[in-house]
Structure formats: structure tokens, C-alpha cells
């Protein structure tokens, strides 16, 4: 059961990156963070629970970026600063989880 669940998680994470709509809307940093999460799952540096939690935070940030862009088609300085701070925090969480003592 555990093995099957992790396989499904990897498939879902892979599909997230492959979707053209997501890739078209996501900026370079979002794509990079998604790849870091996927690599952590593949290498065993992230447990399934860690990967699910990081993926949920990543999707939340993507939704926020789309919502902010929906207003006028771009991000103003305040929105960009807020998003950059959230991306910095997510990046630190990814690094911390990948390099902690836990593994699959």
C-alpha cells in the first residue's frame, strides 16, 4: 500500500509539471521549485508526507499568483514583493525538508 501510494504521488507530481497551462503561467522560479520537489521524491530525500505538504504549499502560491494576475494581467510591485517573500520561504522549506535526517 505504501509503495503504491508513493507511486501515485510521483505520477501526480509529474503531471503537475507536464500540464502546459500550468507551465505557461508559472514563472521560472515556480517551475524550478516544482522540479526540486520532484527530485526530492525521486531521490528519497523527501518523505511522502513532506512532498505532499510542500506540493500543497506550492499549489497555493500558484493560485495566488494567478489570482493577482487576473486583476490586470500583471503583478504590481507590492504583489511581486509579497510573492517573492513567499517564494523565498517555500524555497527554504524545500531545502530544509530535503536535507533533514528523514528519508523514505
N, C-alpha and C positions, 0 to 999 in steps of 0.2 A: 504494500500500500504506500509506504513512504517513497519508494523508488518511483512508482507510477505518478505520484503527486509532484515530485520534483521534475519529472519529465514533462508533465503538463505545464508546470510553471515555466520551464525553459522554452516551451513552444509558445506560450502566451507572450513572454518577453521578446522572443524573436519576431513574432507577428507585429508587435508594437513598433519595432524599428522598421519593419518592412512596409508598413502602410504608407503609401505615397502622400496622402493628405496630411498625416502627422509629420512626415519628414519635410514636406513643403512648408509647413507652418513653423516648424521648430527651428530655432536658430542653431548655430554651430555648437554652442555650449550645451544646449539641451540634448542634442544628438550625442555629444561626447559623454555626457553623464549617463545617458542610457546605455552606451557601449560599455562604460565602466561597470555598471551594474550587471550587464550580461556576462562580461568577462569574469566578474567575481563569482557568478553562479557556475560558469563552466569550469573555472579553476578550483572550485571548492572553498574559496576564501570567504564566501558569503553562505550562511545557512539559508534554508528556505524561508524561514520566518524573517530574517534580516532582509532578504531580497524582496519579499512581499511588502514589507514596511517601506523600504526605500522606493520601490516602484509606485506605491500609493502616493508618497510624497512627491515623486516626480510627475505623476499624472495631475496631481492637484496644482502644481506650479504651471504645467502646460495649460490647464484650463484657465488659470488666472491670466496668463499671457494672452490667450485667445480672447478672453473677455475684455481685457484692456485694449486690445487692437480693434475690437468690434466697434468701439465708440466712434473713432475717426480714421481707422485704418493704420495707425501707427502709435508708438508709445512716446509720451512726452517725457521730459527729463525726470519728473518725480516718479512716474511709473517705472521708468528704466532703473532708477536708483533703488527703488523698493524691490524690484525683481532681481537686480544684481545682488543685493544683500541676501535674498532668499536663495539664490543660486549658490552663493558663497557658503551659506550654511548647509545646503544639501551636499555640496562637494565635500565639506569637512565630515559630514555624517557618513558619506560613502567611504571616504578614506579610513575613518575610524573603524567602521564595521569590517572593512576588508582586511585590516591589519590587527584586529583584536585576536585573542587566542582561540576563538571559536572556529571550527571548520565542520564541513559535512562529514 
